[in-house]
Amino acid sequence: MNRDKPIFVTRPHLPPLKRFLPYLEEIWQNRVLTNGGKFHELFEKELAEYLNVEFVSLFANGTLGLLTSLQALEVEGEVITTPFSFAATAHALVWNRLQPVFVDIEESTLNIDPGRIEEAITQRTSAILAVHVYGQPCNTVEIERIATKHNLKVIYDAAHAFGVRCNGDSFLNKGDLSVLSFHATKVFNTFEGGAVVSHNAHTKKRIDNLKNFGFIDETNVVAAGINGKMNEFSAALGILQLEGIDSVIERRRLIAEKYYKFLDPIVGIKCLKPSNVDRPNFTYFPIIIEDAYGESRDELYWRLRREGVIVRRYFYPLISSFPMYRNLSSALTEMLPVASEVSERVLCLPIFPDLRADEQDLIIGLLTK
Ligand SMILES: Cc1ncc(COP(=O)(O)O)c(C=O)c1O
């Protein structure tokens, strides 16, 4: 194989260009580029069907979906969240002038630990912003119990969870709102994009207004909303991507199975496997590097990179150690022992539909030493 070409942790999936061209021709003809055009409406409908949810609002990206969700629910004061996620999760709180309160994660799922949530609740707490990390669902039952008891809103950052199925139901129906990302690096991409799943027509309407600057009609603006709209190009790509998503996930499954087969026997490497889901999406392939491996996570990270395998340390550093959060009392390492440990040991390996067999063999060979 050509070793001059790096193997990245992911490679965006795209349909054949010739299948996209008719959509482009139609957009050129219609001159409707954004603001809820034909493809936006169609994609929104098809997406709701695919995800088995009733109400979807498309967004230009997941971050704008998070910002708008917090605004739509009128969240105030403090919000309980996880430090083990991508920066956007906590940043969305700051953009809404909310204070993140970090709570440690569970070792089994790497999601927020419901057993630690109640001790972090104060009179100022108004919501929980949990993340289905690597597409592994949170303990939604416990989170819902705590939220009901303390009258808190629940938003799920489901940026990693596209297409995950759980007990025949969509866990995107849990909580008050769920937010998806269709960023280029995600299992399902629309170049950039995202969506908010809501549970009634009134909330969807409010979210749709907020993502359009707060306009409710031509002349009336009811809130200081934002420009969160998905354009027609992304929506058209979304329609095409939906057709191929099940085979994309199946291909990812096959790659994951091969990694399990060869990496499970290696002493000191622990593959993190999805649990309690009917269909995982294999959006990432995280492994934990234990002491017994004989090489630290960072040594391995740099060795693989020198060999042209661009692995990623998702999520290192923890969000709570970023300069804008590290002075919060909830950001202390002692308060977050599990997240701190995992963040020092986790490594995400390349997984994407067109990862070739010889490329995967090379990666496995490098890990086997
Ligand atoms: C957990 C998580 N939340 C939010 C986002 C933000 O999504 P977007 O890039 O679509 O704004 C991402 C990824 O980018 C993510 O991984």
The ligand as an SDF file (V2000), in Angstrom:
LIG
                    3D

 16 16  0  0  0  0  0  0  0  0999 V2000
  -20.4550   15.6760   21.3650 C   0  0  0  0  0  0  0  0  0  0  0  0
  -20.5180   16.7720   20.3330 C   0  0  0  0  0  0  0  0  0  0  0  0
  -21.3520   17.7920   20.5360 N   0  0  0  0  0  0  0  0  0  0  0  0
  -21.4800   18.7880   19.6430 C   0  0  0  0  0  0  0  0  0  0  0  0
  -20.7410   18.7910   18.4760 C   0  0  0  0  0  0  0  0  0  0  0  0
  -20.8860   19.9460   17.5540 C   0  0  0  0  0  0  0  0  0  0  0  0
  -21.4730   19.6070   16.3440 O   0  0  0  0  0  0  0  0  0  0  0  0
  -21.1800   20.5000   15.0500 P   0  0  0  0  0  0  0  0  0  0  0  0
  -19.7720   20.2790   14.6500 O   0  0  0  0  0  0  0  0  0  0  0  0
  -22.1610   19.9600   14.0410 O   0  0  0  0  0  0  0  0  0  0  0  0
  -21.4500   21.9110   15.3960 O   0  0  0  0  0  0  0  0  0  0  0  0
  -19.8590   17.7290   18.2130 C   0  0  0  0  0  0  0  0  0  0  0  0
  -19.0360   17.5960   17.0060 C   0  0  0  0  0  0  0  0  0  0  0  0
  -18.6400   18.3440   16.2690 O   0  0  0  0  0  0  0  0  0  0  0  0
  -19.7270   16.7000   19.1760 C   0  0  0  0  0  0  0  0  0  0  0  0
  -18.8640   15.6920   18.9930 O   0  0  0  0  0  0  0  0  0  0  0  0
  1  2  1  0
  2  3  1  0
  2 15  2  0
  3  4  2  0
  4  5  1  0
  5  6  1  0
  5 12  2  0
  6  7  1  0
  7  8  1  0
  8  9  2  0
  8 10  1  0
  8 11  1  0
 12 13  1  0
 12 15  1  0
 13 14  2  0
 15 16  1  0
M  END
$$$$
